[in-house]
């Protein structure tokens, strides 16, 4: 996604209104900060059939009784008007109360939430998805999955903002930010997204640029005749220059190079030891089979850092 299209259109899935309050706070902070860059916002609720489940026990299920498509449509319409639309309207009010002046559209769709979110983000060219994640442990997520996990395995170009549980993670101004860096195009895209957003911040506590080279990668680089430490510092210097060019004060930027430990472990240590509120990182989009056997750094950070907002960005 080009710099021009970054952070211009927001898709906000709504399931539980209490959870959505965190999403609304973060989205409101971002829209105010970007000051006119955001052109449109859509609230989306996906029906998975729960509206039918609530009514099926009241319907005659004898073989000779056939439920007509008209009845199905009527039940769905009644459910949406009674249960869904009021929640979405309250969601819109939350955004308006946060000071957002951008028009907020409301949409209701049928299907699997992850599939619908991914399809809408792609077909309607949304730049950004902002959503609250539910608390699923690693084992539970592996067995039953979650909308977040399934969405992250989709082939989407929209950046995904997973709102953290802490209040500090839902505000851009005054935040402590970590940008995870490597030589990939996805990492470069994450840096660019951070530059666009953070360049608008008037108050930044700190921005940590962090590059991790695990023991195997370090040894491989040396064996090939490369100088991994020199290459890492050059990567960090270029990243710092990009942030400074966007308006981030140089005194707020810290460059951190870690060697030896596994990438996810080292990043988790930096995030928690430095009281980071928001993390930007690239997303490679492995499918579930690959991830089962190979693991995913971004998925591990999402799982182990529930207090922080995690921003996952895919390169073009």
SEKOL-48779 format. One record per residue (C-alpha): residue number from 1; residue in three letters; chain; x, y, z. Coordinates in pm, 1 decimal. Example, Ala and Ser with C-alpha at 12.3 -4.5 7.8 and 13.67 -1.06 7.14 Angstrom:
// residues 2
     k     r   c         c1         c2         c3
     1   Ala   A     1230.0     -450.0      780.0
     2   Ser   A     1367.0     -106.0      714.0
// end
This chain:
// residues 316
     k     r   c         c1         c2         c3
     1   Unk   A        0.0        0.0        0.0
     2   Unk   A      137.7      340.6      -95.2
     3   Unk   A      201.3      615.2      157.7
     4   Unk   A      -80.8      812.2       -5.7
     5   Unk   A     -341.7      545.3       74.2
     6   Unk   A     -223.1      457.6      424.9
     7   Unk   A     -460.3      547.3      707.2
     8   Unk   A     -731.9      694.2      482.9
     9   Unk   A    -1025.8      455.5      536.2
    10   Unk   A    -1115.2      262.9      852.3
    11   Unk   A    -1315.5      -58.3      886.9
    12   Unk   A    -1428.5     -119.3     1245.7
    13   Unk   A    -1588.9     -460.3     1315.4
    14   Unk   A    -1843.7     -449.0     1600.2
    15   Unk   A    -1943.4     -759.2     1793.9
    16   Unk   A    -1962.8     -670.5     2163.0
    17   Unk   A    -2031.2     -303.9     2247.1
    18   Unk   A    -1826.5     -316.2     2567.9
    19   Unk   A    -1525.5     -445.0     2375.6
    20   Unk   A    -1589.1     -188.6     2103.2
    21   Unk   A    -1536.1       97.9     2348.8
    22   Unk   A    -1163.2       29.1     2331.3
    23   Unk   A    -1172.9       22.5     1952.3
    24   Unk   A    -1366.0      349.3     1944.1
    25   Unk   A    -1114.5      516.3     2176.5
    26   Unk   A     -817.1      411.9     1962.4
    27   Unk   A     -985.4      494.8     1631.1
    28   Unk   A    -1095.0      831.1     1767.8
    29   Unk   A     -742.0      912.1     1881.9
    30   Unk   A     -601.0      817.2     1540.6
    31   Unk   A     -860.5     1010.3     1337.0
    32   Unk   A     -817.5     1327.5     1543.8
    33   Unk   A     -441.4     1299.0     1514.0
    34   Unk   A     -445.0     1245.9     1137.3
    35   Unk   A     -648.7     1565.9     1099.9
    36   Unk   A     -843.3     1521.9      776.6
    37   Unk   A     -644.9     1232.1      630.4
    38   Unk   A     -918.7      977.7      712.5
    39   Unk   A    -1192.3      998.9      450.4
    40   Unk   A    -1439.5      730.0      559.6
    41   Unk   A    -1523.8      500.8      850.5
    42   Unk   A    -1748.4      194.3      838.8
    43   Unk   A    -1888.7       -0.2     1133.4
    44   Unk   A    -1945.6     -364.9     1041.6
    45   Unk   A    -2145.6     -632.5     1220.6
    46   Unk   A    -2139.6     -987.6     1085.6
    47   Unk   A    -2432.7    -1222.2     1146.7
    48   Unk   A    -2328.3    -1583.5     1202.0
    49   Unk   A    -2680.2    -1724.8     1235.7
    50   Unk   A    -2734.8    -1636.0     1602.2
    51   Unk   A    -3045.8    -1442.7     1502.6
    52   Unk   A    -3196.3    -1770.5     1374.8
    53   Unk   A    -3083.0    -1978.8     1671.3
    54   Unk   A    -3283.0    -1756.5     1902.8
    55   Unk   A    -3600.5    -1815.0     1701.1
    56   Unk   A    -3570.6    -2176.6     1585.4
    57   Unk   A    -3711.0    -2319.8     1908.2
    58   Unk   A    -4034.5    -2134.1     1837.7
    59   Unk   A    -4069.3    -2274.8     1484.9
    60   Unk   A    -4251.1    -2597.2     1400.7
    61   Unk   A    -3985.6    -2845.3     1281.4
    62   Unk   A    -4216.9    -3125.1     1170.1
    63   Unk   A    -4116.2    -3275.7      835.6
    64   Unk   A    -4427.8    -3144.9      663.9
    65   Unk   A    -4358.2    -2791.8      784.2
    66   Unk   A    -4123.4    -2603.4      552.4
    67   Unk   A    -3971.4    -2276.7      666.6
    68   Unk   A    -4010.4    -2037.9      375.2
    69   Unk   A    -3733.9    -1805.9      263.8
    70   Unk   A    -3973.7    -1517.1      329.9
    71   Unk   A    -3999.3    -1621.9      694.2
    72   Unk   A    -3621.6    -1646.7      722.7
    73   Unk   A    -3583.0    -1298.8      580.6
    74   Unk   A    -3850.5    -1165.3      816.4
    75   Unk   A    -3681.9    -1320.4     1122.1
    76   Unk   A    -3347.7    -1179.7     1016.2
    77   Unk   A    -3490.7     -832.6      954.3
    78   Unk   A    -3659.8     -827.3     1294.4
    79   Unk   A    -3343.7     -943.5     1468.4
    80   Unk   A    -3129.3     -680.5     1295.3
    81   Unk   A    -3370.6     -397.6     1379.5
    82   Unk   A    -3414.9     -505.6     1741.3
    83   Unk   A    -3063.9     -619.6     1834.7
    84   Unk   A    -2802.1     -512.8     1582.3
    85   Unk   A    -2892.8     -166.2     1457.4
    86   Unk   A    -2929.3      -15.9     1808.3
    87   Unk   A    -2583.6     -150.4     1901.2
    88   Unk   A    -2429.1       -7.9     1585.5
    89   Unk   A    -2594.8      327.7     1646.0
    90   Unk   A    -2448.5      333.5     1996.9
    91   Unk   A    -2113.1      248.3     1840.7
    92   Unk   A    -2148.5      543.9     1606.9
    93   Unk   A    -2233.1      765.5     1904.7
    94   Unk   A    -1915.5      651.1     2081.7
    95   Unk   A    -1709.0      759.2     1780.8
    96   Unk   A    -1887.7     1093.8     1756.8
    97   Unk   A    -1834.4     1152.6     2128.7
    98   Unk   A    -1461.9     1100.0     2077.1
    99   Unk   A    -1457.5     1401.3     1846.9
   100   Unk   A    -1464.5     1230.9     1506.8
   101   Unk   A    -1610.0     1450.1     1233.0
   102   Unk   A    -1575.8     1190.1      954.7
   103   Unk   A    -1905.2     1037.1      834.0
   104   Unk   A    -1960.9      691.5      986.7
   105   Unk   A    -2135.1      430.0      774.1
   106   Unk   A    -2306.8      119.0      916.5
   107   Unk   A    -2320.5     -221.6      746.8
   108   Unk   A    -2456.9     -564.7      843.0
   109   Unk   A    -2343.9     -877.2      657.7
   110   Unk   A    -2399.0    -1254.6      680.1
   111   Unk   A    -2123.3    -1513.7      701.9
   112   Unk   A    -1805.1    -1602.8      884.4
   113   Unk   A    -1671.1    -1283.6     1052.3
   114   Unk   A    -1308.5    -1329.5      943.1
   115   Unk   A    -1412.7    -1406.2      584.7
   116   Unk   A    -1652.0    -1112.2      564.7
   117   Unk   A    -1405.9     -866.0      721.2
   118   Unk   A    -1128.2     -975.7      485.5
   119   Unk   A    -1354.1     -962.6      178.5
   120   Unk   A    -1490.9     -617.7      261.5
   121   Unk   A    -1145.3     -480.7      342.4
   122   Unk   A    -1027.6     -599.1        0.3
   123   Unk   A    -1324.3     -524.9     -225.6
   124   Unk   A    -1391.8     -183.2      -72.2
   125   Unk   A    -1021.7      -96.7      -46.8
   126   Unk   A    -1001.6      -14.1      322.7
   127   Unk   A     -656.0       91.9      434.9
   128   Unk   A     -705.0        8.4      801.1
   129   Unk   A     -891.0     -240.1     1020.5
   130   Unk   A     -925.1     -148.4     1388.3
   131   Unk   A    -1066.2     -417.9     1613.7
   132   Unk   A    -1067.1     -546.8     1969.6
   133   Unk   A     -932.0     -895.6     2028.7
   134   Unk   A    -1081.7    -1140.0     2271.7
   135   Unk   A     -868.6    -1311.4     2534.8
   136   Unk   A     -792.1    -1659.0     2401.9
   137   Unk   A     -503.0    -1860.7     2536.6
   138   Unk   A     -258.7    -2021.0     2294.7
   139   Unk   A     -408.4    -2369.5     2333.4
   140   Unk   A     -768.8    -2249.9     2307.4
   141   Unk   A     -684.1    -2041.6     2001.6
   142   Unk   A     -514.4    -2339.2     1838.5
   143   Unk   A     -816.3    -2560.5     1896.5
   144   Unk   A    -1109.9    -2330.9     1828.5
   145   Unk   A     -951.1    -2033.2     1659.0
   146   Unk   A    -1068.3    -1672.8     1688.0
   147   Unk   A    -1176.0    -1402.0     1448.8
   148   Unk   A     -840.2    -1231.1     1503.1
   149   Unk   A     -635.2    -1543.4     1433.7
   150   Unk   A     -837.2    -1631.1     1125.2
   151   Unk   A     -819.5    -1277.8      989.8
   152   Unk   A     -441.8    -1267.6     1024.9
   153   Unk   A     -417.2    -1571.9      798.2
   154   Unk   A     -611.5    -1397.1      523.4
   155   Unk   A     -450.2    -1241.7      218.7
   156   Unk   A     -532.9     -877.8      292.6
   157   Unk   A     -334.3     -559.5      238.3
   158   Unk   A     -513.3     -351.1      502.4
   159   Unk   A     -316.8     -278.1      817.1
   160   Unk   A     -468.9     -440.1     1126.1
   161   Unk   A     -478.0     -253.9     1458.7
   162   Unk   A     -553.7     -491.6     1746.8
   163   Unk   A     -655.6     -274.4     2039.6
   164   Unk   A     -477.7     -338.6     2368.9
   165   Unk   A     -647.0     -385.4     2703.8
   166   Unk   A     -474.3      -90.6     2873.7
   167   Unk   A     -607.0      264.8     2839.6
   168   Unk   A     -257.7      386.5     2751.7
   169   Unk   A     -254.1      160.9     2444.2
   170   Unk   A     -558.3      338.5     2300.2
   171   Unk   A     -402.7      685.1     2276.9
   172   Unk   A     -134.8      786.7     2028.2
   173   Unk   A      -20.6     1108.5     2193.8
   174   Unk   A      198.7     1037.1     2495.6
   175   Unk   A      248.3      674.3     2399.4
   176   Unk   A      560.7      461.8     2407.3
   177   Unk   A      602.1      295.7     2068.6
   178   Unk   A      811.7        3.5     1945.2
   179   Unk   A      874.5      -60.2     1575.7
   180   Unk   A     1009.5     -409.1     1502.0
   181   Unk   A     1251.8     -400.2     1209.5
   182   Unk   A     1415.3     -643.8      971.8
   183   Unk   A     1510.9     -633.9      603.8
   184   Unk   A     1168.3     -744.3      470.5
   185   Unk   A      924.0     -533.8      270.5
   186   Unk   A      664.0     -596.8      541.7
   187   Unk   A      890.3     -438.6      803.2
   188   Unk   A      950.7     -140.5      573.7
   189   Unk   A      574.2      -98.9      534.5
   190   Unk   A      529.3     -109.0      914.5
   191   Unk   A      794.6      162.1      952.8
   192   Unk   A      622.3      374.8      689.8
   193   Unk   A      284.7      339.5      862.9
   194   Unk   A      443.2      436.1     1195.5
   195   Unk   A      604.6      740.2     1032.7
   196   Unk   A      272.8      859.1      886.2
   197   Unk   A       92.9      827.1     1220.0
   198   Unk   A      366.1      930.6     1464.2
   199   Unk   A      470.9     1226.9     1254.4
   200   Unk   A      139.4     1385.3     1355.7
   201   Unk   A      191.1     1331.0     1729.4
   202   Unk   A      270.5     1641.8     1931.1
   203   Unk   A      360.4     1438.5     2239.3
   204   Unk   A      555.9     1115.1     2209.8
   205   Unk   A      710.6      950.8     2512.3
   206   Unk   A      952.7      732.0     2316.3
   207   Unk   A      991.0      542.1     1991.3
   208   Unk   A     1205.0      229.8     2013.9
   209   Unk   A     1339.4       95.1     1684.9
   210   Unk   A     1424.1     -266.8     1753.8
   211   Unk   A     1596.7     -521.2     1531.7
   212   Unk   A     1651.9     -879.1     1651.1
   213   Unk   A     1890.1    -1128.7     1491.1
   214   Unk   A     1863.1    -1477.5     1636.1
   215   Unk   A     2166.2    -1702.1     1681.9
   216   Unk   A     2107.5    -1911.0     1369.7
   217   Unk   A     2056.8    -1610.8     1141.9
   218   Unk   A     2362.9    -1438.5     1288.0
   219   Unk   A     2582.9    -1743.7     1230.8
   220   Unk   A     2450.8    -1786.7      875.3
   221   Unk   A     2524.0    -1423.9      791.9
   222   Unk   A     2881.3    -1448.3      922.6
   223   Unk   A     2936.5    -1769.3      729.2
   224   Unk   A     2827.2    -1594.4      409.4
   225   Unk   A     3085.8    -1324.6      473.1
   226   Unk   A     2838.0    -1058.8      583.2
   227   Unk   A     2864.7     -825.4      881.9
   228   Unk   A     2529.3     -860.8     1059.5
   229   Unk   A     2601.1     -603.9     1330.0
   230   Unk   A     2702.3     -340.3     1075.8
   231   Unk   A     2399.6     -419.7      858.5
   232   Unk   A     2165.4     -396.9     1157.7
   233   Unk   A     2295.8      -57.0     1262.6
   234   Unk   A     2258.5       70.3      905.9
   235   Unk   A     1897.1      -54.4      907.5
   236   Unk   A     1826.9      122.4     1236.1
   237   Unk   A     1992.5      445.2     1117.7
   238   Unk   A     1779.1      453.8      802.7
   239   Unk   A     1464.9      391.3     1009.3
   240   Unk   A     1552.2      673.4     1249.6
   241   Unk   A     1609.1      909.3      957.2
   242   Unk   A     1266.4      820.6      816.0
   243   Unk   A     1093.8      895.4     1147.3
   244   Unk   A     1282.3     1223.1     1186.7
   245   Unk   A     1181.8     1323.8      834.0
   246   Unk   A      816.9     1264.3      928.7
   247   Unk   A      845.7     1496.0     1228.7
   248   Unk   A      940.0     1267.4     1519.3
   249   Unk   A     1201.7     1444.9     1738.2
   250   Unk   A     1539.2     1271.5     1722.0
   251   Unk   A     1568.1     1284.3     2100.5
   252   Unk   A     1262.7     1060.2     2132.3
   253   Unk   A     1405.8      784.3     1909.6
   254   Unk   A     1608.7      497.5     2053.0
   255   Unk   A     1780.8      232.0     1842.3
   256   Unk   A     1806.3     -117.8     1988.7
   257   Unk   A     1988.4     -416.1     1833.1
   258   Unk   A     1946.5     -758.1     1991.7
   259   Unk   A     2145.7    -1069.7     1900.0
   260   Unk   A     2122.3    -1434.4     1996.3
   261   Unk   A     1772.0    -1481.3     2134.8
   262   Unk   A     1466.3    -1588.6     1940.0
   263   Unk   A     1300.1    -1288.9     1779.7
   264   Unk   A      963.1    -1316.2     1955.0
   265   Unk   A     1129.2    -1365.7     2295.5
   266   Unk   A     1356.6    -1063.0     2255.8
   267   Unk   A     1072.4     -842.7     2130.4
   268   Unk   A      849.6     -944.3     2420.5
   269   Unk   A     1127.4     -850.9     2665.6
   270   Unk   A     1171.5     -507.9     2506.2
   271   Unk   A      797.2     -444.7     2498.0
   272   Unk   A      742.6     -531.2     2862.9
   273   Unk   A     1066.3     -394.4     3009.1
   274   Unk   A     1016.6      -57.9     2840.8
   275   Unk   A      642.5      -30.2     2915.6
   276   Unk   A      556.8       -8.3     2547.2
   277   Unk   A      195.3       80.6     2461.3
   278   Unk   A      189.5       23.5     2084.6
   279   Unk   A      387.7     -212.0     1859.3
   280   Unk   A      429.0     -181.9     1481.7
   281   Unk   A      549.0     -488.5     1294.3
   282   Unk   A      529.2     -654.3      955.1
   283   Unk   A      286.8     -936.3      884.8
   284   Unk   A      389.3    -1212.5      648.1
   285   Unk   A       47.2    -1377.8      627.3
   286   Unk   A      139.2    -1744.7      672.8
   287   Unk   A     -150.9    -1982.9      641.9
   288   Unk   A     -257.5    -2194.1      939.4
   289   Unk   A      -71.6    -2507.8      828.3
   290   Unk   A      257.1    -2319.9      792.2
   291   Unk   A      208.5    -2151.1     1125.5
   292   Unk   A      134.0    -2477.4     1303.4
   293   Unk   A      476.2    -2611.6     1206.3
   294   Unk   A      684.7    -2293.3     1173.7
   295   Unk   A      527.4    -2048.0     1412.0
   296   Unk   A      470.8    -1677.6     1351.7
   297   Unk   A      647.5    -1394.3     1531.1
   298   Unk   A      349.9    -1161.1     1490.4
   299   Unk   A      103.4    -1419.7     1626.6
   300   Unk   A      326.8    -1482.8     1927.3
   301   Unk   A      347.6    -1111.2     2006.1
   302   Unk   A      -30.1    -1076.6     1969.6
   303   Unk   A      -74.3    -1367.5     2212.3
   304   Unk   A      179.8    -1263.3     2475.9
   305   Unk   A      113.7     -887.3     2477.0
   306   Unk   A     -260.8     -838.3     2540.5
   307   Unk   A     -212.8     -501.2     2713.1
   308   Unk   A      -50.6     -342.3     2407.3
   309   Unk   A     -205.5     -235.3     2078.2
   310   Unk   A      -41.0     -442.0     1806.9
   311   Unk   A      -25.8     -298.1     1455.1
   312   Unk   A       33.2     -553.1     1177.3
   313   Unk   A      126.9     -420.6      835.3
   314   Unk   A      170.6     -608.0      507.9
   315   Unk   A      411.3     -493.8      235.8
   316   Unk   A      287.7     -448.2     -120.1
// end
